[in-house]
Amino acid sequence: MRLGGPEPAIKAATRAGDDAFFLQARLACISVATVCFAAAAGLEGQKLGSPLVAALPGVAAAGALAYRARPALALTPPLGLDGDVEIREAPGKGEGLFASRRIKEGKFIMDYLGEEMSAEELDERYENLLEARYALELTGPLGLNPSYIDAVNPERSNLGRYINHCSRPTCRKVRQRFPDRRLRFFAARDIDPGEELTFDYGESYWIGRENELVE
């Protein structure tokens, strides 16, 4: 999404179509994973004389993996500066993102976009990770193989970089792990015009930055 406005309609429609396709792909993968886990556990169980009992952990494991890797579908275009949201001063926080109209609970806000990089690349960019103020973690299935999105550069990011912290946030952050990694924001509740869009940065973000914390 361009910083100066929303994505073009055709681009947004493409993204929504991609999400619908990924839903079908997800269901297929869940089915295959469940069958494979159950079959493998069942074969092992035959050695024990109780294949049905042995298959249950396989099914449960497949379900757990599928749940952890589930995509967060966003079937509507992201919000933009054409009447959805606006950038203005947030007291004590610098610039922030504010609702220009009423946003209903559960509404897709936008993805957090920026430069995706590995932990090693992030370490190379920042000598002190406390300077990585716009870097958010993306994790793979089961929390393995983390990567990061750094939105420090306005030219290579989107409006998500302006969403400030609040421990009682108006937005819910969702990490999507499948079929691709994304960091997505949805309205945590109904948001009235003029309210700031916020999410909880988490306790670990504020370690070493305690004097900067503003609710």
N, C-alpha and C positions, 0 to 999 in steps of 0.2 A: 504494500500500500504506500502510495506516495505521501510524503509528509504534508503536502499542500492540499490534500483532499482525499476522498474515498477512492477505492479501486474502481476502474471502469466496470460497467454492468456486465459486460461479456466475461471479464476476468473473474468477477464475483460468482457469476453463474457457473463458470468452469470449476471453481473451487467447491461450490455446493454439489455439483455433479460428481466430482472426485470423491467427496465424502460419502455420497450414496453408493458409489462403486466400492469404496473401501468397506462399507458395512457388509456388502455381500461377500467380499473377500474374507472379512473377519469371520463370518459365520461358517464359511467353508473351512477355514483354518482351524476353528474350534472343533468342528466335526471330525476332521482328520486327526487332530491331536488327541481328542478323546478316544477315538477308535484305537489309535496306536498305543496309547498308554494302557488302555483296558486290555488290549490283546496281549501286550507284553506281560502285564501283570497276571493275566489269566493263564498264560503258558507256564509262568513260574509257579502259579498256584496249583496247576495240575500235578506238579511234583509233590505237592503237599496234600493233594487229594481234596482241595477246597478252592476251585478256580473262581467261584463267584465272590467269596470273601476276599481273595487276593486281588481281584480286579478293582475293588472299591477304592483302594489308595491310588491306583492309576487314574481312575476317573476323577477323583478329587484333585489330584495333582494337575491334570489337564485343565480342569475348571479353574483352579487357582492361577495357573499361568495365563489362561485366556483372560481372566478378570484383570490381572495385573497389566496385561498388554493391551487392554481394550482401547479403542479409539474414542475420543470425545467428539461426537459428530457436531458439526456446525453447518447447518443447512441453509443459513441465511448469510448475506454479505456482512462483513465487518462494519462497525460504526465508523463514521468519518466526520470531517469538518463541515459538511454541507447541511447542518441542522441537527446532527446527532449529538456532537460533543464540541467543546471549545477548549483551547489552551488559555489559561490566565493565571494570575498570581495566586498561590496558595499560602496563607499566612504561616511564616516560619519554615516553609519547605521549598521556596523558590517557585518554579512553575508547576502547575498541576493540570489535570484533565477533568473537566466538569461536564455534566449532562446538560444539553440544551433543550431536551424534551424528556418526557417521562419514559423510562426504560423498565420494562416488566421483568420480574424475577425469572431467571432461567434464560434470558435473552443472551445470545452470543455477542460479546463485546468486540473482541479482536484477538488475534494471535500476538504474541510477543516476538517481534522480528528483530534480527540483527545479524552479526557475524557469528556463525557457528564454529566452535573451535574445541580442541581437546584440552585436557587439564594441562598438558605440557605447553601447548601454545599460549594458554592463559598465563602460565607462570613466566613465559618469555616476554609477554606484553607488559606485565605488571611486576615490578621488583617487590612491591608490597601489595598483597592482595586486598588490603583495605582500600586501595585506590580503584579497585574493580567494582565501582558502585552500580554499574548497569549490567553486570554479568549475573545471569541466572542459570541454575543447573538443569540440565536435561539428563535423565537417567534411562537406561535401557531396562528390559525385563528383569525383575528381581533386584533392581537397583544396581545392576552391573554396568560396566563400561560407560561411565558418565561423560557427557560432553557439556558445553556451555554455550549460551547465546549472549553475546556482548553487544548491547545497544548503545555504546558510548558515542558512536558516530551518527549524528542525525541524518546524514545522507545515506546511510546504509541500514537504517532501522525504520521504525514506524511510530505511531502515536503511543504505543504501549510503554515507551520509555518515559512518558510523562505521568504514569500512574504511580502515585505516592503510597507510602505505608500508612496503615491504620490497623490497630488490633481489633477493631470492630468494622471490618471492611464492607464496602458495598459490592465488591467483585470477588468471585471465587476463582482461584487459580487451579487449573487442571493440567497435569502433565500427560500428554498422549505419547504412548510408546510404540504403537502399531497403527497403521503400516509404516508410518514415518514418525519421527520425533517432532512434537510441537508443544509449545507452552501456550495454553489458551485461557482466556478470561470469559467468564459468564457472570451475569448479574446475580449476586447472592440474595437479593431481595428487590422489591420495587424501588427504583431510584427516581427521585423527583427532580424536575428541572432546577438547575443551580447547585445540586449536590455534587460533591467531588467523587470521582471514581478512584477507589483505593483497593489495595489488597494487603494481606499480612505478609511482610517480608520474612517472618520467622525469627526466633530468638538468636539463631546462630549469626544472622546478618549483623546484629547489633553488638556482637562481641568486639570490643575495641572502638566502637562508635557510640557508646552509651551517651556521651554528652551531646550527640546530634539528634537523639530520638525526640520527635515531636508527634504527638497524637492528634 
